[in-house]
Amino acid sequence: MIDIQQLRHYVKAMDRTRKSLALLPALAAFLALALISSMAWAGTVADINPNNPGETLDIKSLLVKGKTTVIDFTSPFCPPCVRLAPLMAKLAKKRPDLAIKKVDINRKGVNGIDWRSPLAQQYQIRQVPYFMIFNPQGQPVAQGRGATETVAGWLKDAGLMK
């Protein structure tokens, strides 16, 4: 025979279960949204230094294990860089094996390409766009002209450039 205390305990437990089950659809929707949004970030170009452009940074901290990482040094005052930006975004979508990181060499308030920025000096950048490519294990593969030729080849292979 069940006494009143056991019955109350059973009812409370069932009520808690019912309330937690009511949250399941909301939890499922939240998880689905999180999955969709994480997939939306896949294949994008990461803008690395929007808050402190032109300042020094550690390139090794930008590398993505398991992916070929392309560091794209750029300037908003570089017409080829501006034309190349949407192509790099399309390349990132077509090549999920690439992690493309856009790095602005210009300090805030400097008009024109900022060759004297701490970042440009740190990596001895004398031309933009300037690329550095690292293999999935994080070792440097190419930089400068060789990296530019590699990126141009990828753009051609993807049908984004003639």
Secondary structure, 3 states (H helix, E strand, C coil): CCCHHHHHHHHHHHHHHHHHHHHHHHHHHHHHHHHHHHHHHCCCEEECCCCCCCCCCCHHHHCCCCCEEEEEEECCCCHHHHHHHHHHHHHHHHCCCEEEEEEECCCCCCCCCCCCCHHHHHCCCCCCCEEEEECCCCCEEEECHHHHHHHHHHHHHCCCCC
